[in-house]
Each structure stands twice: as structure tokens, then as C-alpha cells.
Amino acid sequence: MPRIAHQELTELVTQTFTKAGTPQAHAEIVSNHLVASNLAGHDSHGVMRIIQYVAAIGSGEIDPQARPSTLSDSPSGASLAGNRAFGQVAGYDCMSLAIEKAREMGVAAVTVSNCYHSGRIGTYAEQAAEAGMIGIILVNAGGGGQWVSPFGGAAGRMGTNPLAIGAPSGGKYPIILDIATSVAPEGKVRDYRNRGKEVPEGWILDHQGRPTTNPNDLYEPAPGGSLQPLGGAAGYKGFGLSVMIDILAGGLSGSGCCRSEEVAASDGLTMLAMNIENFAAAGAYYDQVKALVEHLKSCPPAPGFKEVFVPGEHEFRCREQRLAEGIDVDEVTWSALQKEAPTS
Ligand SMILES: NC(=O)c1ccc[n+]([C@@H]2O[C@H](COP(=O)([O-])OP(=O)(O)OC[C@H]3O[C@@H](n4cnc5c(N)ncnc54)[C@H](O)[C@@H]3O)[C@@H](O)[C@H]2O)c1
């Protein structure tokens, strides 16, 4: 498996997207986002997506030139049309506008309908935290990508409907919770399949609703396999979160909620930014967050664990390591990059 320095990989990915008709500025947003996902350890939302995205440009699912446009606007919120833009371009614009409005109003919410796949949504939480704000990000696929079975169900009815919450910490890294509301996102199963590995127990059911560890079982012809909702025996909690995110991201944005008709995935985004200083003195807030982190990190590890991690720490450590050592790119993705890159 080739190991590539992040700068070289970013350059290669940018060139691949510009060759496919993407303006340089958009190609850079997408390639930086994808490589940052690899750096954070989320290979499922990293450069592995090139094959999918280049095909989606070809099929018209992505308009590489597009940027979101305003449908409605108020001092504390806006509703944007995604215009089939890259999800990373739409997501960046969505959080940028929420931050700008929250600087004036304290809190702002911005939605985007009908953009393409929004990637690792923790990136938008980091964007808010870098601006000194709390960021909340809710995403659905507009009724597409129904990989996840409801709690107690044996077939896919929901998307992986992720949630991210980011908070600046005043420390080396922000506190970032960034999770699918399924046990794992579909992309992780695809990554296991690309790497020829079995998925962990508890992730997926086959087309008859039986637990399986073979990633290919998820991709069987209809009715196909399904991903389990987050929470195992308490999977009704992950399922409940997923339903509410479908309403908040799909219903509010206009992308649409999951429903019985088959639709192509088309992301709906709802993003909130909260300006800390409108709620608490910045010093007091940072003191509280630092004390919380110290308190958690002081916890003795349980058997089988070396230490307690706080949300966002795993990604921070992985980023430090991969910045120094490079990123392992799976063979399927690497050969696609070789094929698509302009010099090949
Ligand atoms: N755009 C989309 O449509 C979409 C859909 C689903 C998922 N995703 C992305 O998929 C990625 C992976 O999602 P996932 O559900 O597999 O995430 P995951 O299971 O890897 O969990 C990640 C979260 O858990 C924290 N974490 C990890 N290990 C920890 C530990 N030992 N102790 C404490 N906290 C820990 C991380 O800091 C992070 O906040 C995310 O980046 C998400 O944005 C995107």
C-alpha cells in the first residue's frame, strides 16, 4: 500500500478534480477536505471518495462549477439552495455564513438543500471552533442512501444521518464529536471491502436481517443488507437521533426526509454557530472546558484501555502522526488516482 505525503496527495487530488472540469478554487476546497479526513484518520471520507466524485461529475450528480445560492435570508439565519454543488463547497459556505451571522446575532442557523455528499462533517465543526464558536452540524441524504435499519427492523430505511458538535477548548485541539448515527457509516464498510477485511460484529445485517461480518453482504442486490443504528442493545437511541436529524436536516433544508420512493442521495445540511462571548465570558468558558478535559483525562483506565480520550483527541493524534509519516492509500484508490491524474 503506497504511503504518500499529504502535500503530494493534496496536489494530485486537486489536479484530478480540475482535469474533471472543477474550477481550481472548488478543487482545492474538496481536496483539502478529503486529505484532512485522511489525516484525521477517517479514510472512509478521505481520498477514497475520488472514484465516486469523479463518476458523479460525469453523471451530472455533481455540478463542479456550482456554489450555493440564497433562497431566504434573515439576520440570524439563511436557507440556501445547494445547486448540486460539491458538498464540501456547500458545507464550507454554509458554516462560513453561520459564523458571520453569529458574530452579529450570537446564534445563527443556515441550511443547504440538494448538494452532493458533504464528507467528514467534523471539518465544519472544526471550522466553527477555529472561529471561536460552538458549531453544530446535522446532515441527511435527502431520503437517499437508506442503508440503516430502524431499531427492531431488518432492512434499510434511514440514512447514516451524522451529527457533529465542535467546541473550542483553548488547548492543543478543539473538542469535536463527529459521528454517524449508525454503528458505522457506509463508507467505512466500503473501506473494509476495498482492503479485503471483515467488518466488526454488530455493524451490518444481510438481506435476510441476519448479523454478518462480510462487507459484501451490505451491497447485495435489493433488498440488500443494512447497517445497524448506533447503540447496540440500546439502538433505539441512535435510531431516535437519526429520525430527529432527518427532520432537522432533511425537512428544514428542503432536501427531504427518508420516504418510500427511491431517490438519489442529495445532502441536506443544517448548521448552527454560537458565539461563546454572547453567552459566557471567554475566560470563564475556557477555564471550564480545560477543567473538564483535565478531569476526564485523570480517570484511571479500565482493563483493556490505556487512557481515556476526549472527543477530537483521537483525530488530533492521528493528524500529528500522518503529517509526519504520510498517508497510506488503499490500492483501489491509488490505481484510480493513477488513472485519473492529468500526467498519466
Ligand atoms: N457526510 C455524510 O453523509 C456522513 C455520513 C456518515 C458519517 N460521516 C462521517 O464519517 C466519519 C466517521 O463516523 P463514525 O460514526 O464512524 O465515527 P467514529 O466511530 O470514528 O467516532 C468518531 C468520534 O468519536 C470520537 N472518538 C473516537 N474514539 C474515541 C475514544 N476512544 N474515546 C472517546 N472518543 C472517541 C472521535 O473523536 C470522534 O468525535 C465522521 O467523520 C462523519 O462525519 C459522514
The ligand as an SDF file (V2000), in Angstrom:
LIG
                    3D

 44 48  0  0  0  0  0  0  0  0999 V2000
  -21.4540   13.3140    5.1330 N   0  0  0  0  0  0  0  0  0  0  0  0
  -22.1070   12.2210    5.4230 C   0  0  0  0  0  0  0  0  0  0  0  0
  -23.1380   11.9630    4.8350 O   0  0  0  0  0  0  0  0  0  0  0  0
  -21.6130   11.3030    6.5070 C   0  0  0  0  0  0  0  0  0  0  0  0
  -22.4360   10.2790    6.9450 C   0  0  0  0  0  0  0  0  0  0  0  0
  -21.9750    9.4560    7.9700 C   0  0  0  0  0  0  0  0  0  0  0  0
  -20.7190    9.6440    8.5240 C   0  0  0  0  0  0  0  0  0  0  0  0
  -19.9330   10.6470    8.0610 N   0  0  0  0  0  0  0  0  0  0  0  0
  -18.5730   10.8320    8.6090 C   0  0  0  0  0  0  0  0  0  0  0  0
  -17.9960    9.5710    8.8890 O   0  0  0  0  0  0  0  0  0  0  0  0
  -16.9580    9.7520    9.8330 C   0  0  0  0  0  0  0  0  0  0  0  0
  -16.8730    8.5580   10.7250 C   0  0  0  0  0  0  0  0  0  0  0  0
  -18.0730    8.4260   11.5030 O   0  0  0  0  0  0  0  0  0  0  0  0
  -18.1410    7.3130   12.6330 P   0  0  0  0  0  0  0  0  0  0  0  0
  -19.5150    7.2630   13.1480 O   0  0  0  0  0  0  0  0  0  0  0  0
  -17.5350    6.0580   12.1150 O   0  0  0  0  0  0  0  0  0  0  0  0
  -17.1710    7.9260   13.7190 O   0  0  0  0  0  0  0  0  0  0  0  0
  -16.2970    7.1500   14.8150 P   0  0  0  0  0  0  0  0  0  0  0  0
  -16.9980    5.9340   15.3000 O   0  0  0  0  0  0  0  0  0  0  0  0
  -14.9190    7.0030   14.2870 O   0  0  0  0  0  0  0  0  0  0  0  0
  -16.3120    8.2050   16.0150 O   0  0  0  0  0  0  0  0  0  0  0  0
  -15.6590    9.4200   15.8600 C   0  0  0  0  0  0  0  0  0  0  0  0
  -15.9290   10.2880   17.0760 C   0  0  0  0  0  0  0  0  0  0  0  0
  -15.6740    9.5680   18.2700 O   0  0  0  0  0  0  0  0  0  0  0  0
  -14.5440   10.1270   18.9530 C   0  0  0  0  0  0  0  0  0  0  0  0
  -13.7480    9.0240   19.4590 N   0  0  0  0  0  0  0  0  0  0  0  0
  -13.1400    8.0560   18.7270 C   0  0  0  0  0  0  0  0  0  0  0  0
  -12.5030    7.1880   19.5370 N   0  0  0  0  0  0  0  0  0  0  0  0
  -12.7370    7.6060   20.8090 C   0  0  0  0  0  0  0  0  0  0  0  0
  -12.3650    7.1250   22.0990 C   0  0  0  0  0  0  0  0  0  0  0  0
  -11.6210    6.0300   22.2350 N   0  0  0  0  0  0  0  0  0  0  0  0
  -12.7890    7.7940   23.1800 N   0  0  0  0  0  0  0  0  0  0  0  0
  -13.5330    8.9280   23.0480 C   0  0  0  0  0  0  0  0  0  0  0  0
  -13.9280    9.4240   21.8590 N   0  0  0  0  0  0  0  0  0  0  0  0
  -13.5300    8.7710   20.7620 C   0  0  0  0  0  0  0  0  0  0  0  0
  -13.8160   10.9300   17.9150 C   0  0  0  0  0  0  0  0  0  0  0  0
  -13.0230   11.9540   18.4770 O   0  0  0  0  0  0  0  0  0  0  0  0
  -14.9710   11.4590   17.0980 C   0  0  0  0  0  0  0  0  0  0  0  0
  -15.6050   12.5470   17.6980 O   0  0  0  0  0  0  0  0  0  0  0  0
  -17.2620   11.0640   10.5260 C   0  0  0  0  0  0  0  0  0  0  0  0
  -16.2030   11.9540   10.2120 O   0  0  0  0  0  0  0  0  0  0  0  0
  -18.5850   11.5550    9.9140 C   0  0  0  0  0  0  0  0  0  0  0  0
  -18.6330   12.9380    9.6870 O   0  0  0  0  0  0  0  0  0  0  0  0
  -20.3540   11.4870    7.0910 C   0  0  0  0  0  0  0  0  0  0  0  0
  1  2  1  0
  2  3  2  0
  2  4  1  0
  4  5  1  0
  4 44  2  0
  5  6  2  0
  6  7  1  0
  7  8  2  0
  8  9  1  0
  8 44  1  0
  9 10  1  0
  9 42  1  0
 10 11  1  0
 11 12  1  0
 11 40  1  0
 12 13  1  0
 13 14  1  0
 14 15  2  0
 14 16  1  0
 14 17  1  0
 17 18  1  0
 18 19  2  0
 18 20  1  0
 18 21  1  0
 21 22  1  0
 22 23  1  0
 23 24  1  0
 23 38  1  0
 24 25  1  0
 25 26  1  0
 25 36  1  0
 26 27  1  0
 26 35  1  0
 27 28  2  0
 28 29  1  0
 29 30  1  0
 29 35  2  0
 30 31  1  0
 30 32  2  0
 32 33  1  0
 33 34  2  0
 34 35  1  0
 36 37  1  0
 36 38  1  0
 38 39  1  0
 40 41  1  0
 40 42  1  0
 42 43  1  0
M  CHG  2   8   1  16  -1
M  END
$$$$
